Amino acid sequence: MTTPDEAGRRVELLRADIRHHNHRYYVLDDPEIPDADYDRLVRELQALESDFPDLVTPDSPTQRVGAAPRPDFAAVRHTVPMISLDNAMSDAELADFDRKTQAALQTTDSVLYTAEPKLDGLAVSIRYERGRLMQAATRGDGATGEDVTHNVRTIQSVPLCLFGDDWPAVLEVRGEVYMTRTGFARLNDAMQRAGDKPFANPRNAAAGSLRQLDPRITASRPLAFCCYGWGDLSAPPAASQFAMLQRLAAWGIPISRELRQVAGLEACRAYFEDLGRRRDTLDYDIDGVVFKLDRLADQERLGATSHHPRWAIARKFPAQEALTLVEAVEFQVGRTGAVTPVARLQPVQVGGVTVANATLHNLDEVRRKDVRIGDTVVVRRAGDVIPEVARVVVERRPADARVVELPAQCPVCGSDVIRPEGEAVARCSGGLYCPAQRKESIRHFASRRAMDIEGLGDRLIEQLVDLDWVREPADLYRLSLEQLAGLERMGEKSAANLLAALERSKDTTLARFIFALGIREVGESTAQALAARFDGIEALMQARVTDFVCERGVKGIGRETATALHRFLSERPDLDVKGELADWLAGQGIRGLTASRAGLLAQRFTTLEALRAAELEDLYANSSRLVEGVGPVVAAHLAAFFAQPHNREAIGRLLAVGVHWPETPAAAPPKAEQPLAGKTLVITGTLSQPRDAIKDWLQRQGAKVTGSLSRNTHYLLAGESPGSKLEQARSLGVEVIDEAGLAALLGRESPSV
């Protein structure tokens, strides 16, 4: 058995190894070991820290996942102000800077500078004391920033403790938090898959991610850090900018790989032009080059204004913008069904690239910018990659400029285009049929919690769709052994296994089948509620919004106004109307009852007698759910999906190839026999049985099982290694139980699944 001393020694070795490999992977991009070996080191460290909690320290590599959400950001006063850089917008201004520098140093010799890219991110300072990260703050107004320590700790390229032991007692490094273009694309793809609004560019994504109140969200974002300087410093260990940054790199602080020493104006120009040529090949956004006097003594000699140092300048790249005409606006359909407007432009050169198309993001953005067909617009390459319309030159608008309208039908499949109230993104409703959504819908259909088709992975789905063998889910069940065996990386045995898995998947449940259809915002719990509410798929397909949600009252009238009116009429049974009902109501001085609201009520009820006879709930806009988890928005998604003939026909073809489920659902215990009816549970940690099996069993006992905690959660069922949910449950006052506690709660020996 491991003793505490042995565990302590092993923990220190593991932490050193993991920090080393983190630096190789995230900073140097040169990993030494495979991911599996790295994962084994992390798991061993996690296990030891779990067995010996006293060994956990804030700078352990296991502590990057993020703390609990914070209510706000505290203010941080910068010991050394974070002032801005002066800009040189032309070669002449750069030459002027070099000339003034020579004059201030009283020399005619070439001045030695450091040169590095000007990253387009968010400036932060990170303070280390005795080699350990103590605080991180945004730039703010230069004098005071915001405390983002918990968020910065989650950035993998930021060391929690420095390498070596020769660092100053106090070291405040300064740099840019940014997002690579690769990471940005991956993040936006995930956000669109989840139905969230994507970020406009990597800088916005980095800034938004760093300023999350919940550090766990920041931890999930692909942020990086690059150091370009320092602030508070107990003892400078080097005499030049370049040497100082090299020392920082030796302590594990990431610096730019493009950092160079250049002597004289011509060398500065050459560096700037070279980086400009390579700008589009970099995996991060830059908007210029920063030149700094290399000798720290010279920096001290030149000093700074209240706004910027006199010993540094940012040579900015030319603006990546151009004027052109919007010749047409077309709508593209993405793989999640999002219908996106795209401007077809008169071709124009932007940043050395011919641009003929530009995204308009969504119809709200079109209206906000007031883009019309025929307009002259300013086009830029967002992030120097994605062309977008920045703004309209309204003064040049022709008289016949046409307003952009959302199409009623999908331009790909002809299904209705739906734009739910309050949402910016419009979507094609032909989910099972639309070719643009084909791969995504089949991927979801085959997933484990849907039809659970083992062996049907993403790469195979790509092949099947690209070969045009699978156009809709039913086509999966028509594949032959000969077809599959001839595919790349398949073979006869793998093909036979897949066919067997497809055959097994035909025997399913109505809830799984509903979930597999991929209806927007219909998750597993909602699918189960729908299966319990409707007698088969035919009944569900025929349902309308009113079958899911009961809408009552008068739209435009709130509960407070309705309550005041209801009380007023109840207390005055002998009132008579003189004149028009609307005018009479408006003149009674009832709180909140404006003339327009009085008009709405008069239009609905027409007479005072009808108004007096109405129940309170008939007076103000309200709704009640007939199916758990289905509100007005989800009801609209359901009705729109089943209203499309293409979707109904696709479902019919699935039934025709043999997909089936019991005609009556497996007998669920009556409500009175469901001991967890009305209880909400969250599961965390490792349990004695697979989590899916536990979840299904809990739901059969009447419980609602969700993935996130709230004050409305009744129990957190915690297994081994419960993670951050345990602390969150305690902070919310949610009762925590283990499997034995669950069994005791149910009055049985064990929660037998």
N, C-alpha and C positions, 0 to 999 in steps of 0.2 A: 504493500500500500504506500502511495506517495506521501511523504511528509511535507509539512508546510515549507521547510527550508528547501527541499528538493524542488517543490513546485515553484517557489520563488525564483530559483536559479534558472529553471526551464522557461518560465514566463519571460524573464529578461532576454534570454537567447532568442526565443521566438519573436519577441517584439523587435529586436535588432534585425533579425532576418526579414521580417515582414516590411519594416521601414525601408530596408535596403532594396527589396524587390518592388515596393511601391515607387521608389525613386527611379529605378530602372525602367519601370513600365510607364508611369504617368508623366515623368519629367524628361527622361532621356529617350523614351520610345524605343528601348532596347532591352526587352525582357530576357532574363537568363534562364528561367524555368518555365515549364508548361503551366497553364492555368490550373490544371488538376493538382499539381504539386503545391502551388500557392494556396489553393483552397484547403488542402490538408493542413497546412501550417496554421491558417486562420481558424479552422475548426478545432485544432488541438488547443490553441490559445483560448478560444471561447470556452472549451470544456474545462480547462484548468481554472479560468476566472469564475466559472459557474461553481466549481467545487470549492474554490478558495476565494470568496467574495472580497476578502480584505486585500487581495492582491490587485484589484481593479483600480486603475489610476486614470485621471482625465485624459492623459496623453497616450493611452493605449490605442493601438490601431482598431480595436473593436468598438471604440466609443465614437466613431464618426457618423453613426446612423442618424443622429439628430436628437435633441431633447424635446420635451413637451412644448406645445405652442406657447408663444409669448403674447401678452396683451398688447404690447407696443414696443418701439425701439427707444432705448434710453439715449440721451445726448452724451457725446464724448467730446471733450475739449482737446484739440490737438496741441501737444506740447510745442511742436514746431509747425507753424501754419503750412497747409498744403496749397500753395499758390499755383496759379496757372502758368502756362507757357506762352510766350509771344509767338506769333505766327508769321511765316514768310510765305506769301501767296505767289511769289514769282522768283525767278532766278536773280533778278536785280535786287530784290529784298534780301535774299540770302547773301549776295555779294556785299551788300551794305552792312549786314550783321558781321561778316568776317572782317571788313575794313574797320568797323568800330572796335571790334575785339582786339585787333592788332594795335590800334591807337591806344586803347586802355592799358594794354600790356607793354606799350612803348617798345614794339618790336616790328621789324619788317620781315622776319622769318615766318615760314609757314606755321600756322597754329595747329597743334595736335588736338583732335576732337575724338569723342566716341560717337558712333552712329548706330541707331537701332530703329526698327519699325515703330510707328506710332499706332498702337493697338486701339481698336474701336470698341471699348468696353466701359467698365465702371471702376473708377479709381478708389483704392482702399489702402489703409495702413494696417499693418499687423505687428503687434508688439510682442517681443519675446523677452522674458526675464529669466536669467540663468538657463538659457537655452530652451525654455518651454513657452509655448504659445499662451499668452495671458489675455489678450484683447485684440479685437479687430473692429475697425470703424470705416464708414464711408467718408468720402471727401467732404460732403455737405457743402457749406459755404466757404470752405477753406480754413475757417477757424474752429467750427464745431460740426461734427458729423454724427452719424447714428451708429449705435453699438450693434454690430452684426457678428459678434464673436461666435455664437452658436451655429450660425449659417456657414461662416468661413471654415469652421472646423470640419464641415462635411466635404469640403473640396479636396479631392484625393491628392492633388499635386502640392497642396500646402502641408509642410511637415508640422506635426504637433509638437515635436521636439527636434532640435537641430542635431546634425551629425557632429562628431568630434567633441572637443572640450576647450577649444581656444577662442570661442566666441566672446564678445563683450557681455558684461553683466546685463546691460540693457541694449536691445537692438530693435528698432522700429523700422521694418522694411515697408517700402511703398511700391505699389504696382497696379496692374490692371486685372480685374476679374472679367473674363470673357468666355465666349462659347465658340468652339470651332464650327466650321460650316458643316462638317460631317455630323457632329453632335446636334446642331440646330435642326438639320434635316430629319434626324432620327426623332427628336423631341416633337417637332411639328407633325410628323407622321403619326406618332402615338396620340397626340392631342386630337387630331382629326378622326382617328379611329374611335376615340372615346366621345366624339361629338362635341369637343371643345373648340373654341376659337383659336386658330394658330397665331403664333407671334409674327409680326411683320418682318423682323430681321434679327440677326444674332445679338446685336447690342440690346435691343428691347428685351429679348429673351433672357440675357444675362442679368440685366438690371431687375427685371421682374422676379427672377429666380432667387437672386441674392436678398431681396427685400421681402421674402415670405415670412409671415409671423410663425409659421410652423416649419422648423428646420428640417423635418423629415421630407417635406416637399422639395426643399433645396437639395437635400441629399440625393433625390431621385433625378436631378437635372445634371446634364453633362457640363459642369462648369470647370474652368481651368484658371490658373493664376500665373502671371509673369511679372517678375520684379524688375523695376527700372531705377530704383533709388532707395533712399532711406531718409528718416527724419531724426527722431531722438536717438542718440548714440552715445554710450558712456565713454568709449575710446575707439577712434577710427583705426582699424588695423592695416590700412593701406594708404598710399599717398596719391592715388589717381582713381578716377571714375572707373576705368576699365579694370584695374587691379582689384578695386573694392568689390565690383560685381562678380569677379572670379572667386573671391573669398566667400561671398554669399552663396554662390553656386556650390562651392565645396562643402558648405554647411547644410546643403539640401534645398536651398531656395531656388526655384526655377527662374532662369533668366532667358533672354531671347537667344536663339541659336544664330540669329542674324547680327548679333553684336560685333562691331568691328572698331578698330582704331583707324582713323583717316587723317592725313596731314595736308592741310591747306584746302583752299576753295575748290580747286579742280578735282581733288579726291572726293570732296563732299558731293560735287555734282555727279561724278561717276557712280558713287554709291546710290544716290537718289534715282538716277536713270536706270541703273541695273535693277533696283528693287521695284521700280515702276513697271519694267518689262515683265517681271516675275510675279507681279501682284496677284493676278488671277489664278496662278498655280498654287498659291499658299492656301492652307486650310483654315485661315482666320482672316477677318476683315482688318484692314489697315487704312488709314486716311492720310498718311504722310510719313515723314522720317524725322526723328528727333536728333539734333546735333548738340553735344554738350562739351564744354571745355574739359579736357581730360585731367589736368592737374588740379587737385583739390585746393592747393594754395592759390592758384589762379582764380578758381571759383570764388574763394573767400575774398580775394582782392577786388573782383568786379562787383560782388554783392548783388542786391536785388532791389527792385521797386516794391511797393505794396501789392503789386499785381503779378509780377513775373520776375524770375531771375535774369540778370543781364548776361549770364554765361551760358544760356541755352536758348534754342529756338526750334520750332516745329516747321519744317518745310512741307507744306500741304500739297497733296496731289490735286490736279485740276478737277473741278466738279464733274461728276459722271452724269451729266444731264444734257438734254437736247430738246428742241421744239419739233413737233410733227403733228400730223392730222389724224384724227380718229375716223377711219373709213367705214368701219362697221363694228358692232359688238355681237359676239357669238357666245353661246353658253356651252361649257364643257361639263361632263358628268364624271366625278371621281369615283374611286372604288367603293366609297361608303355611301354613294348616292348624292353627295353634295353637288349642287348645280352652281357652277362658278362662272361669272361673266368675264370674258376675255376681250380686250380691245384689239381689233385688227388695225394696224397702223400703217401709214405711209412709211416705208422703210427709211431708217435714219441711223447714223453712226453714233453710238453712245459708248464712250470709253474704249474705242477701238473695235467695237463689235456692232454688226448690223442688227438692229432691233426692228422686228415687224409685228410682234405681238407683245402685249403687256397685261398682267393680271389686274383685275379690278376688285378682287377678293369676294365681295358679296354686294347685294343690292343696296344695303344700308350705306356701304362705302361709296357706291355710285351716286346715291342721293346726297351724301355728305359733301362730296367733291363736286357734285352737279355736272358729271360728265355726260355729254350728249354726242350723238353721232354727227360728225361734221365739225366738232370743236378742234381748236388748236390747243395742244396740251404739252406740258413739260414732262418728259419721260426720263426716268433715272433707273439705273441698275441697282435695285435694293440689295445691299450687301455685295455690290459689284457682281452679282450673279443673276438675280431674278429681276427682269424688267418690270417696272410698275409705273402707273400714271401718278405723278406727284401732285399736280394741280392743273387747273384749267385756266387758259388765258381768255378770260371772259370778254375782254375788249375786242377780241378777234372772232367772236361767235357769229356765224352767219344766220340770216333770218330763218333759214329752213333747217336749222339744227334739230335733230329728232331726239326726244326723250327715250331712254332705255327702259324697256318693259320686260318683266320676268315672263318667260314663256309658260303657257298653261300646261303644255305637254313636254315630256322629256325628249330632247332632240335625238336621243339614241334609240329609245324603245317605244316612245309614244305614250307611256304611262303618265298619269297626272303628276304635276310638280306641286308639292305641298310646302308651304312656309308657315309653320306654327306661329301663333301669336306670341310676340315677345322674343322670337329667335331671329338671328341675322341670316342664318344659312337656310337656303331653300334646298329641298331634296326630291329626287325622283322616288316615287312610291312603288316602282316595279321591282322590288328587291330580289325576288326569285327569278325574274325573267330578264332584267336589263343586262345586256352584254357588258356595260361599263362596270357593273358591280359583281360580275360573275365569279371571279376568283375569291373575293371577300365573302360572298354569300355561301359558297361551297366550303370554304375554310371554316366558317362558323357552323355550318350544318354538320360537318364531320367531327367537330370538337368533342372533347371528352364529356362535358356536361350536356351536350346536345345528343346527337345520334351515336356518339362514341365509336367511330369507325377507326379501329386500331390499324396503324400502318399507312393511313392516308395523310401524309405530311405536306408541308407547304410546297416543297420542290416537286412532288408528284402532282399536286393540284396544278401547279404552273404548267407542267408538261401536258396534262390531260386537256386543259383549257386551250393552250396554244396550238395543240394538234386538232382542235375543234371536235374532240371526241365527247367532251362534256360541256353542254351549254346550260344545263339546269341540274338540280340535285337528282332528279329521277334518272338521268343518263348514267349516273354512277352505277346503278343496279343493272345496266345493260352491257357493261364492259365484259369482254371475254378473256379467257386465259391467254389466248394467242396474242391479243392486243397488249395486255399488261406485261407478258413475259418478254416482249420485244423492246420494252422501254429501257432507257439508261438506268443502270444500277438496280434492275429488277431480277429477272430470271424466273424460272418456272415455280420454284418453291415460294419466293416472295409474292408472286402473282397469285398463287393458290391461297396463301395466307390472307391476302387482301380480300379475295373473293369470299372467303369464309367469314371474315370480319363484316363485310357488307351484308352477307346473308343473316348473320347474327343481329345486326343493327335493325333489321326489319321488324323484329319483335321488340317494341318499345313501349312507352307510356304516352298518353295524350299530353301530359305536361312537358315531357322531353321534346315531343314533336313540335308543340307550339313554340318552345324556346328555340328549337333548331331553325324555325322559319326566319329568324333574324329581324323580327319587327322592332322598330326603333323603340328603345327604352323598355322593352319587355324582357326582364331578366328572369332568372329561375323562379324566384318567389312569386312574381306576378303570373308567370306561366302556370304554376301550380294552382294559384287562386282562380285563374280562368278555367283550368281543367275541372276544378271542383264546382264552378258556377254553371258551366254550360254542358249540355248533354251531347258531347261529341263535337267534332270539328265542323260539321255542317251547321249546327246551331250557332257556333262562334262566327262562322263566315257570314251568316245572315244578320248578325247583330249590328246595331247602329249605336251612335254615341249615347243615346238615351237609355240603352241597355246597360251601359257601364256607369253613367253618372246621371243623377237626378238634379236638373237645374231648376231653381225656383227664384221667384222674386223679379224685381225690375232692374235691369242693367243700368247702372249710373246712380243708383240709390244705395248708400252705405247703411250699415246696421245702426249707427248712432242716430242718423236722421230718421230712419224707419221707427226706431224705438220712441223718439220724441213725438212723431206723428201718431203712433199707435196709442200712446199715453194720452195725448191731447184729445183724440176722438173718444177714447174710453171714458174720460172724465167729463165729457160734454155731449150727452146722448141727445139733447134737444136742438142741436145746431141745425140751421137751414142754410142752404147755398143760395147766395144772391149773385146772379150773373153766371159767367163761365166758371166751371169747376177749377181750372188751372189758375185763373186770376184770383178766385176766392181763397184757394189754398195758399198761394204766395202771399196773400195779405194777412194771414193769421198770425204772423210772427213766430212760427214754429222754428226752433233752432235747426239750422242747417238746411232748411227747405227753401232753396232759391227758386226763382221763376222757372229756370230750365228744368229743375227736378220736379217741380209741381206739374209742369207740362208732361213729363214722362209718366207720372202717376195718373194724371187725368186721361192720357191716351190709353193706358192699360185698363183702368177701372170704369171710366166714363161717368159714373154716378157716385154720389156721396154714400149711398146705401151699400154699393158694392165695395167701396173702399173701407167702410166701417166693418163690413162682414169679413174682410180678409184677415188671415192670421199674420202674425208678425213676420214669419218666414216668407210670406208672399209679397212683402213690401220691399225687401232689399235683396240684392243679387247674392245668391249663395248656392252651394251645390253639396250633395251628399254622394258618397261613393257606394255603388252597389256591389263592387268587387274590390277586395282589399288590394291596395297598391295601384289602383287605376283611377287617376284623377282626370280632369278635363284634357290635359295635354296627351297623356297616354291613350285615352279614349279616342282622341282625334287620330293618333297614329294607327291604332287598330282599325278604325273605320276606313281610313284612307287605304291601308294595305289591302284589306279584303274587298274594297270597292273596285280594285283593278282586276279585270277579267284575266289578265296574264297570270297573276298570282293564284287566282282560284283554279285556273287550268293546270298550273304547275303542281298544285296540291293534289288535284285529281290524278295526275300522272304518277305521283308518288304512291298514292293508294292503289293504283292499277298495277304497279310493279310489286306489290305485296307488303308495303309498309303497313303495319297494323298495331293495335293495342287492344287490351280487353275492352269489351263493349261497355262494361260498367267498371269504374276504377276499383282497384283492390280495396276491399272494405276497410275504410278508415274507422277508427273507433268513434262512436258518437261524441259530440262535444262534451257531454257529461263525463265520458270515460277518458278524455284527453287531459292528463294531469298537467300539461304545460300549456293548455289553451290560453291565449292572450298574453303569453310571456315571450319576451324578446331576448335572445341569447347571441353572444359572440363567442367564437371558438379561437383559441390561440395555443401555440405550443404543440408538442408531439404527444399524441394520445395512444392508447393501447390498440386502437384500430384505425384504419384510414379515415381521414377527416371527412371525406365524402360520405362514407358509411354512417359515421356518427351524425352528420348533418341530416341525412335522409331519415334516420331513426328519430331524431329530435322533432323533425317536421311531422312525422307520423303521430307523435305525442301531442301535437297541436301547437308546437313552438314556432315562432318566426325566427329564423337564423339569418343574421346580417353580417356584413364584413367590417363594419365600423362601429365604434362605441359612441354613445351619447347618454345624456341624462335619462333618456327613456329606456335604456337597456336595463333589463332585470338582473341578468347574470352574465358573468364572464366565465366560461368553462376553460380552465387553464390546465394544460399538460406540462410536460417538461420543456425547459427553455422558452418561457412564454414571451420574452422580448418586451418591447415598449408598451404593449397593450396593458400589461399588468399594472404598471405605474399610472397609466392613463385612467384605468378603471378605478384605482384608489382615489385619484384626484377628483373623479366625477361622483364618487360615492356609490359605485356599482358593486354589488356583492360578487365576490370571487369564489368559485367552487371548483374542486377537482372532480375526477370521475367518481370517487367514493362519496363526495358530497352530493353529486347528482343522484347517485343511487339512493342515498339517504333521503333526499328530497322527494323521490318517487316512491319511497317505502319498499324498496326491493334490494336484493343483495348486490346487484351490479346492473349497469345500463346495457343489458344484453342486446346486441344488434342482430 
